[in-house]
């Protein structure tokens, strides 16, 4: 079965259900849908192709309303449509950043739904400063490497595994993340939604990032 046929099948099956839910409920339901989709396609490559297209089609089926909640922004951030991702980033950038970092996560574990083995992503060396918000305060840090699923950041004190943060990444905007490891003066972050394209080894946003 090709990706387009599979996406249309899932949209037909789930669009009606999602219409009757609010955005937090839709986010939880999409976790279940994606877990089922992952088992259905049977491999990571096909899942990565189908997942963003399915999210985009479901958002279109819901009428593509303006983003007005964090749960909705998380869904839009995983869409294959760059317009949806821009709407998500715009909403998150306008929120009080300390509040964003204290929001309850939209998922209960690191299942295949949206976050398929983030550690497999290629890490790209970086050397750029980034702003990070946690516990209601802002810290200027240095990003040492970046992948679609996470980052290594230095010069950030007082953080522990499990802490949730907001980090502004040049060329990609605001991202929500969780601290997954700490070592001396470095922390490892796992993003709650993947970057929409592979980062480049540079201290400035790539041309592709600037175009989105």
PANUMAR-949604 format. One record per residue (C-alpha): residue number from 1; x, y, z. Coordinates in steps of 0.001 Angstrom, whole numbers, plus 500000, padded with zeros to 6 digits. Example, Ala and Ser with C-alpha at 12.3 -4.5 7.8 and 13.67 -1.06 7.14 Angstrom:
2
(1; (512300; 495500; 507800))
(2; (513670; 498940; 507140))
! end
This chain:
212
(1; (500000; 500000; 500000))
(2; (501414; 503412; 499070))
(3; (501669; 506278; 501551))
(4; (498890; 508377; 499989))
(5; (496428; 505481; 500096))
(6; (497372; 504681; 503689))
(7; (496994; 508313; 504794))
(8; (493583; 508587; 503130))
(9; (492475; 505389; 504844))
(10; (493475; 506679; 508278))
(11; (491943; 510089; 507658))
(12; (488624; 508491; 506712))
(13; (488733; 506232; 509764))
(14; (489631; 508884; 512357))
(15; (488504; 512304; 511146))
(16; (484994; 511935; 512578))
(17; (486308; 510824; 515957))
(18; (488707; 513752; 516179))
(19; (485959; 516248; 515336))
(20; (484169; 515329; 518559))
(21; (487234; 515928; 520773))
(22; (488981; 518997; 522154))
(23; (492650; 519623; 521354))
(24; (494186; 517892; 524402))
(25; (491974; 514868; 523689))
(26; (492992; 514966; 520029))
(27; (496651; 514982; 521016))
(28; (496174; 511882; 523161))
(29; (494139; 510152; 520458))
(30; (496824; 510918; 517869))
(31; (499347; 509166; 520106))
(32; (497197; 506031; 519845))
(33; (496704; 506452; 516093))
(34; (500423; 506866; 515504))
(35; (501299; 503839; 517615))
(36; (498892; 501801; 515492))
(37; (500279; 503318; 512289))
(38; (503825; 502423; 513320))
(39; (502846; 498784; 513807))
(40; (500927; 498805; 510535))
(41; (503766; 500057; 508314))
(42; (506347; 497921; 510099))
(43; (509402; 500105; 509563))
(44; (510706; 503491; 510622))
(45; (511291; 504924; 507143))
(46; (507699; 504392; 506028))
(47; (506413; 505698; 509337))
(48; (508426; 508906; 508995))
(49; (506926; 509433; 505534))
(50; (503351; 508676; 506533))
(51; (503161; 510389; 509938))
(52; (503550; 514069; 508908))
(53; (501276; 513603; 505890))
(54; (498593; 512027; 508066))
(55; (498773; 514871; 510596))
(56; (498529; 517438; 507791))
(57; (495473; 515745; 506282))
(58; (493734; 515447; 509651))
(59; (494344; 519135; 510369))
(60; (492887; 520037; 506973))
(61; (489905; 517830; 507716))
(62; (489349; 519769; 510944))
(63; (489228; 523031; 508982))
(64; (492777; 524207; 509838))
(65; (491615; 526525; 512655))
(66; (494070; 529122; 514023))
(67; (496303; 527773; 516778))
(68; (495053; 528852; 520204))
(69; (496316; 526196; 522625))
(70; (499538; 524368; 523401))
(71; (498030; 520953; 522620))
(72; (496942; 522254; 519218))
(73; (500412; 523738; 518639))
(74; (502016; 520358; 519353))
(75; (499803; 518710; 516758))
(76; (500498; 521385; 514161))
(77; (504252; 521133; 514845))
(78; (504215; 517539; 513561))
(79; (502422; 518312; 510303))
(80; (504009; 517808; 506913))
(81; (502554; 521156; 505840))
(82; (505040; 523977; 506561))
(83; (502133; 526404; 507072))
(84; (500944; 524346; 510014))
(85; (504444; 524231; 511509))
(86; (504846; 528001; 511157))
(87; (501493; 528534; 512889))
(88; (502680; 526309; 515738))
(89; (505997; 528131; 516137))
(90; (504277; 531527; 516007))
(91; (501878; 530531; 518786))
(92; (504628; 529156; 521030))
(93; (506818; 532204; 520467))
(94; (503996; 534455; 521681))
(95; (503391; 532593; 524948))
(96; (504938; 533420; 528338))
(97; (507984; 531189; 528115))
(98; (508130; 530283; 531770))
(99; (504562; 529048; 531564))
(100; (505335; 526953; 528486))
(101; (508129; 525189; 530326))
(102; (505767; 524270; 533172))
(103; (503001; 522824; 530986))
(104; (502090; 519173; 531459))
(105; (503570; 517028; 528656))
(106; (501197; 515822; 525961))
(107; (502552; 512267; 526156))
(108; (503183; 509739; 528896))
(109; (506278; 507984; 527562))
(110; (508631; 507874; 524591))
(111; (506479; 505661; 522351))
(112; (506786; 505661; 518549))
(113; (504018; 508255; 518276))
(114; (505839; 511337; 516931))
(115; (509193; 510525; 518578))
(116; (510544; 507376; 516916))
(117; (513944; 506677; 518517))
(118; (515135; 510267; 518534))
(119; (518651; 509188; 519460))
(120; (519174; 507766; 515953))
(121; (519107; 511227; 514417))
(122; (522407; 512458; 513041))
(123; (524063; 514920; 515416))
(124; (525449; 518032; 513742))
(125; (528169; 520109; 515472))
(126; (527061; 523626; 516369))
(127; (528632; 526694; 517908))
(128; (525751; 529087; 518313))
(129; (524355; 530824; 521409))
(130; (520791; 529913; 522363))
(131; (518291; 531237; 524890))
(132; (516798; 528701; 527276))
(133; (513896; 529211; 529707))
(134; (513356; 526962; 532718))
(135; (511810; 527446; 536149))
(136; (510664; 530924; 535124))
(137; (514107; 532282; 534254))
(138; (516104; 532811; 531083))
(139; (519677; 531591; 530562))
(140; (522014; 532240; 527648))
(141; (523688; 528951; 526730))
(142; (525912; 527481; 524027))
(143; (524584; 524750; 521736))
(144; (527255; 522144; 520959))
(145; (525333; 519759; 518721))
(146; (521876; 519540; 517208))
(147; (519746; 516849; 515605))
(148; (516119; 516682; 514547))
(149; (515289; 515066; 517880))
(150; (517391; 516939; 520404))
(151; (520466; 518953; 521321))
(152; (523467; 519162; 523628))
(153; (523721; 522500; 525429))
(154; (526421; 523892; 527727))
(155; (526532; 526627; 530391))
(156; (523132; 525746; 531868))
(157; (523147; 525253; 535630))
(158; (520476; 524016; 537997))
(159; (518727; 521588; 535636))
(160; (518007; 517907; 536220))
(161; (516714; 515011; 534118))
(162; (512958; 515360; 533733))
(163; (512952; 519181; 533802))
(164; (511046; 520765; 530948))
(165; (512414; 523792; 529140))
(166; (511785; 526115; 526218))
(167; (514732; 526817; 523924))
(168; (514946; 529252; 521008))
(169; (517076; 527763; 518222))
(170; (518340; 530024; 515411))
(171; (516523; 529156; 512207))
(172; (513968; 526920; 513926))
(173; (512247; 529148; 516467))
(174; (510946; 528063; 519852))
(175; (511047; 524394; 520823))
(176; (509737; 522632; 523903))
(177; (512109; 520005; 525283))
(178; (512840; 517759; 528238))
(179; (516209; 517364; 529946))
(180; (517193; 513717; 529467))
(181; (520746; 513757; 530858))
(182; (523212; 516018; 532642))
(183; (527018; 515840; 532732))
(184; (529225; 518439; 534392))
(185; (528213; 521666; 532624))
(186; (526352; 520047; 529703))
(187; (522752; 518896; 529363))
(188; (521068; 516725; 526761))
(189; (517651; 517813; 525489))
(190; (514968; 515763; 523735))
(191; (512505; 517858; 521728))
(192; (508797; 517188; 522107))
(193; (508387; 517500; 518337))
(194; (511094; 516880; 515799))
(195; (512708; 519624; 513769))
(196; (511056; 519626; 510328))
(197; (514362; 519188; 508463))
(198; (517919; 518105; 509129))
(199; (520092; 520846; 510687))
(200; (523324; 521870; 509013))
(201; (526733; 522234; 510699))
(202; (526738; 526009; 510979))
(203; (526494; 528805; 513508))
(204; (523849; 530586; 511411))
(205; (520427; 529374; 510197))
(206; (520677; 527421; 506960))
(207; (519099; 528814; 503761))
(208; (516457; 526106; 504012))
(209; (515603; 527136; 507578))
(210; (515339; 530775; 506599))
(211; (512994; 529891; 503752))
(212; (510444; 528268; 506058))
! end
